[in-house]
Amino acid sequence: MLHRVFFTSLFVAMFLAACSSSPVPAPEPVFPESPRVGDVELTTAVTAPLEHQLLDIGITAFTNQYNDSDTAIYGDWVFSEIRDNERHFLPYLLRQTLQESNQWGAIRVLPLNDPSVDLSIEGTIHQSDGTRLVLEIRATDSTGKVWLDDIYVDNSLETDYPDSTRLRSASQLDPEAIKEPFEDIYQQISNDLLAIRNAMTAEQLTNIRRVSNLVYANDLSPESFGHTLAKDEQGLWQVTSLPADDDPMAERVAEMRRRHHLFIDTVDEYYQALYDEMEASYLVWRRYSYDQIEEFDAPEEQTVDQGLFSSTNNTLTIIQRYNRYRWSKIYEQEFLELAAGFNQELAPAILELNKNVHGLSGTMEEQYIQWRRILRQLFALEIGEV
């Protein structure tokens, strides 16, 4: 009896010590006013949209709302690196969906907001762990009118992940079996944007495109074009004067804009290359995260034969909890190793993304800023301002 008491006390002490060394996850953010999007069918164009409906869209690399429990459990360097990668990956998923709808003009993923596009989309990742995706999306047109400012939520099911994604490396996946677990979110965003566009008149859409031209001209030379736009009582940009069609200054702006679009097309190609490199590895990582979370959250086993234990129900509960703790630590270690491997696999693609474009240097964001500065300087030289 004494041995049994000693064993139970020792077991409790070991369990409590183990639990005290494990970080306690902070509660996940809750979005009670944002129900799941559910099953969504993408609305695609049956006939080609009219010219005034073909708005150009720029999707800025998303930002991340870090959850303290992420870094507490998985480590700052591992998880922040994965989060930084996915903030470039998820915008490209939205780009693909918008492109598949055949409802828009040029759609590009960009490092920062761009003054040359008709509709800008920004996103914040609030939660992304393989089981749940929470995105905050804000879409604003060139006049400053907000089209969307909503939170989109979706949960994944095991059936959203191909069987081949479990306990396999990315190189072993069948490319045709790769499926995006949260495609409903991107399809819902696309459908919502389309509904807003379709509710607008041809004059309103034409005005958006006209304002885009002048916003870009103002970005190049506010001294020359500052008089062409003014804000109304709602704070939206309105055209106050239009350059003549044969205005040489307007022709120079159009030429600069064409050069700029060639540059951001190149930037978009880099994001596509990153997406292609990342797709399979990211899917495997999310599937492993899904399995780990499902294992951790699964109900405790209640079918144990208590006759096997010459002890009380309390001791049985402790043993069950300790087993769950032990398995969760095994999963956590494997998860860390997978995450580190995921980052190492993507390292060449990230380096390629940040390589020099047209002789520029630094990160893609820094190169983008340099490029816009160069265009302003070129424009000033051409019109004799310097």
Stockholm file with secondary structure:
# STOCKHOLM 1.0

chainA/1-386         MLHRVFFTSLFVAMFLAACSSSPVPAPEPVFPESPRVGDVELTTAVTAPLEHQLLDIGITAFTNQYNDSDTAIYGDWVFSEIRDNERHFLPYLLRQTLQESNQWGAIRVLPLNDPSVDLSIEGTIHQSDGTRLVLEIRATDSTGKVWLDDIYVDNSLETDYPDSTRLRSASQLDPEAIKEPFEDIYQQISNDLLAIRNAMTAEQLTNIRRVSNLVYANDLSPESFGHTLAKDEQGLWQVTSLPADDDPMAERVAEMRRRHHLFIDTVDEYYQALYDEMEASYLVWRRYSYDQIEEFDAPEEQTVDQGLFSSTNNTLTIIQRYNRYRWSKIYEQEFLELAAGFNQELAPAILELNKNVHGLSGTMEEQYIQWRRILRQLFALEIGEV
#=GR chainA/1-386 SS CHHHHHHHHHHHHHHHHHHHHSCCCCCCCCCTTCCBCCSCCCCCCSSCCCGGGCCCEEEECCEECCCHHHHHHHCHHHHHHHHHHHHHHHHHHHHHHHHHTTCSSCEEEESSCCTTCSEEEEEEEEEESSSEEEEEEEEEETTSCEEEEEEEEEECCGGGSCGGGTTCCGGGSCGGGCCCTTHHHHHHHHHHHHHHHHTSCHHHHHHHHHHHHHHHHHHHCHHHHGGGEEECTTSCEEESCCCCTTCHHHHHHHHHHHHHHHHHHHHHHHHHHHHHHHHHHHHHHHHHHHHHHHHHHSCCCCCCCGGGCSSCHHHHHHHHHHHHHHHHHHHHHHHHHHHHHHHHHHHHHHHHHTSCSTTCCSSHHHHHHHHHHHHHHHHHHHTTCC
#=GC SS_cons         CHHHHHHHHHHHHHHHHHHHHSCCCCCCCCCTTCCBCCSCCCCCCSSCCCGGGCCCEEEECCEECCCHHHHHHHCHHHHHHHHHHHHHHHHHHHHHHHHHTTCSSCEEEESSCCTTCSEEEEEEEEEESSSEEEEEEEEEETTSCEEEEEEEEEECCGGGSCGGGTTCCGGGSCGGGCCCTTHHHHHHHHHHHHHHHHTSCHHHHHHHHHHHHHHHHHHHCHHHHGGGEEECTTSCEEESCCCCTTCHHHHHHHHHHHHHHHHHHHHHHHHHHHHHHHHHHHHHHHHHHHHHHHHHHSCCCCCCCGGGCSSCHHHHHHHHHHHHHHHHHHHHHHHHHHHHHHHHHHHHHHHHHTSCSTTCCSSHHHHHHHHHHHHHHHHHHHTTCC
//
